[in-house]
Amino acid sequence: MKNFVIKGALMIVGVLFVLTLPFSFYVVGPNEYAALFEFGKIVSVTDTPGIKYKLPTVNTVRIISKRLHLYDIPRSGVITKDKKSMISDNYVTWRVIDPVKYIQTLNAVEARARERIEAAVYNAVKNVISSMTQDEVIEARGGKLSTKIAEDSNSDIGMYGIAIVQTEMKAIDLPDDNKSAVYERMISERQNIAASYTAEGNSEAQKIRNRTDREAAIKAAEAEEKAAVLIAEGEAQYMKILQGAYDTPEKAEFYNFLRSLDALKKSLKGNGEKIIILDKNSSLGKILNAN
């Protein structure tokens, strides 16, 4: 009888083991957190992939994705520092970074997380845009504006165990009713700025040209002065050489003879008959009447 009871008990334990065996293990994927509960209380969290063991009926497991989520936030109106209306259209990427806080505050419900993200991003956009003028907002569209919004958004949602990885502004635009007027005003302002820069550039260019012309005139005058000095020195040297070459009466007479021939040669140039009237006592007269 005793052996029968023991066998019966072992059989019941075996059956229970077989029945609970499928519920004693759980799998953690490569992009997942696994929170292990014991009677409703979190006792451990793991993100190491693999097969894990738990006690059936005692432990329960909550699997939470840690992949990157994309959320397209609805368009919203904001007011700039100079009281101008604008329309903001953003999307964010976010993920769970603290599964314990995520479970405790949002019960790991993704819809609730999106609600908190939407509110945080809207507040961040409103605060950032309200600190800037409309022109500053339009000029800052892109990375600078998106980075600031992401920083402000994360300061509001850290308590929920989630983090915004990236905020991108699809559009930060003007309401349709005043878009054309604002863009025309901005174009006019940019044209005025461009004209101012052009005038400053032309003024500076004229100063450079004037300075260059003045320097060129000074250098040309200096060069002419030096040339005149060199010519004068050359002529003086030439006269000195001539004086040395014809320093006797015979040489001087020969020099005068050559000069007379040169003068006669020059006077006979050109077409047609030439008549030369000379004083018989002149150097040329004496030469021509030598016979």
Buried (B, 14 or more C-beta within 10 A) or exposed (E): EEEEEEEEEEEEEEEEEEEEEEEEEBEBBEEBBBBBBEEEEBEEBBBEEEEBEBEBEEBBBBBBBBEEBEBEBEEBEBEBEEEBEBBBBBBBBBBBBBBEBBBBBBEBEBEBBBEBBBBBBBBBBBBBBEEBBBBBBBEBEEEEBBEBBBEBBBEBBBEBBBBBBEBBBEEBBBEEEEEEEBEEEBEEEEEEEEEEEEEEEEEEEEEEEEEEEEEEEEEEEEEEEEEEEEEEEEEEEEEEEEEEEBEEEEEEEEEEBEEBEEEBEEEEEEEEEEEEEBEEEEBBBBEBEEE
